[in-house]
Amino acid sequence: MATAYGGRGPVLLGVTWAETALALILFGLRAKTASLCPPEDVSFGFCGLRWDFIWVTFAYALAFAAQCTMTVSVSYGLGLHQGQLSHQQIVASNYWSWIAQVLAILDLAIARCAVIAFLLALQMHTHRNGRWALLTVGALQGLINVAEIGVIFHQCDPPRRLWDMDVPGTCNLIETCLYIGYAQGGMGALADLFLACYPVYIIGRLQQMRLSVKVGLCLLMSGGVIAGIAGINKTVAISTIAETADQTYAIAKLNTWVLTEMWFILVFGSIPVLRPFFVRFSQSIKSVAGYSGSRSRTHTDGDRRGSRPNNETWISLDGQQRSPWIANGPRTKKGVSGGIHGGSEENILSATYPDQIVVTKRTTVMEEPR
């Protein structure tokens, strides 16, 4: 069968494959720096892997499968007018397009579950009502998306008529599928907006965090708003395929927004997770710049960089102070504090950091007389 490529197809592939590349880069960084449970929170994972990373791994696998099957559909003529395609090309294009859409719809729910798992791990066992709200959002997403997939494959009898209209049969549930698509798109957009705004509820209640840090974290974790906007555009695009018989051309716009929403959830859901990595990276850049400018500044920047452990990949919004000086080691019944002059005092910090070893340092930089 000859392939066809053109129309809206190149735009669809250009936009979505660029999003794919960005998402895969972030996933690689996430796998390297933010995939393992921290020693103090092993309950928020499975076999040493964080639950949000497990969910997002499944989401990336489905997203990549959806991207590849959509590429196959475009190679058979998706994005071109039906009059420019043979019957076999129309059938193949519609078939792979529906497969890609089903994978993407399932992936939307799983990707949002990854975001929910991350937020649950951040707040840990606090904010009980918030936990139930997050779990409810995840359950509703799973139900509506699975229901839509079921209706998609049963809107025509036999199901093959869905991608090959020459097959004898009926399609009595097309209008029902359309309304469920509106419901799924609207609920998905609301879920993205809710998950983007939810951290504001937690961060705003923290008393010991500076306002500038609060604002920065809220902005960092509000990328889901952009995914929600993509979801709104996808929902609007659903109406275009119901009002035209030129399906291979009209559905390309819808598929572009379906994949864009899918990748946006994964991209903007990964950025907050990688915050510690970006912080350490920026500190390394500052340290290098400081070294070229002044030896004393290099010393200061080095101490500042050392104040954050190399394995810090976890941020917490549960309102508890987590000192970067805490060393993960064997638990004891005493707290030992290294004093300014190198001495030690037993049990001095046992009430604040029980069963921990806390080390503090002070560095003095003196300029030699000229």
Stockholm file with secondary structure:
# STOCKHOLM 1.0

chainA/1-370         MATAYGGRGPVLLGVTWAETALALILFGLRAKTASLCPPEDVSFGFCGLRWDFIWVTFAYALAFAAQCTMTVSVSYGLGLHQGQLSHQQIVASNYWSWIAQVLAILDLAIARCAVIAFLLALQMHTHRNGRWALLTVGALQGLINVAEIGVIFHQCDPPRRLWDMDVPGTCNLIETCLYIGYAQGGMGALADLFLACYPVYIIGRLQQMRLSVKVGLCLLMSGGVIAGIAGINKTVAISTIAETADQTYAIAKLNTWVLTEMWFILVFGSIPVLRPFFVRFSQSIKSVAGYSGSRSRTHTDGDRRGSRPNNETWISLDGQQRSPWIANGPRTKKGVSGGIHGGSEENILSATYPDQIVVTKRTTVMEEPR
#=GR chainA/1-370 SS CCCBCCTTHHHHHHHHHHHHHHHHHHHHHHHHHSSBCCGGGTTSEETTEEHHHHHHHHHHHHHHHHHHHHHHHHHBTTTSCGGGSCHHHHHHHHHHHHHHHHHHHHHHHHHHHHHHHHHHHHHTTCCHHHHHHHHHHHHHHHHHHHHHHHHHHHSSBSGGGGTCTTSSCBCTTHHHHHHHHHHHHHHHHHHHHHHHHHHHHHHTTCSSSCHHHHHHHHHHTCTHHHHHHHHHHHHHHHHHHHSCSCHHHHHHHHHHHHHHHHHHHHHHHHTTTTHHHHHHHHHHHHHHHHHHHCHHHHHHHHHHHHTSCTTCCCCCCSSCCCCTTEECCCCCSCCEEECTTSCEEETTTTTTSTTCEEECCCCCCCCCCC
#=GC SS_cons         CCCBCCTTHHHHHHHHHHHHHHHHHHHHHHHHHSSBCCGGGTTSEETTEEHHHHHHHHHHHHHHHHHHHHHHHHHBTTTSCGGGSCHHHHHHHHHHHHHHHHHHHHHHHHHHHHHHHHHHHHHTTCCHHHHHHHHHHHHHHHHHHHHHHHHHHHSSBSGGGGTCTTSSCBCTTHHHHHHHHHHHHHHHHHHHHHHHHHHHHHHTTCSSSCHHHHHHHHHHTCTHHHHHHHHHHHHHHHHHHHSCSCHHHHHHHHHHHHHHHHHHHHHHHHTTTTHHHHHHHHHHHHHHHHHHHCHHHHHHHHHHHHTSCTTCCCCCCSSCCCCTTEECCCCCSCCEEECTTSCEEETTTTTTSTTCEEECCCCCCCCCCC
//
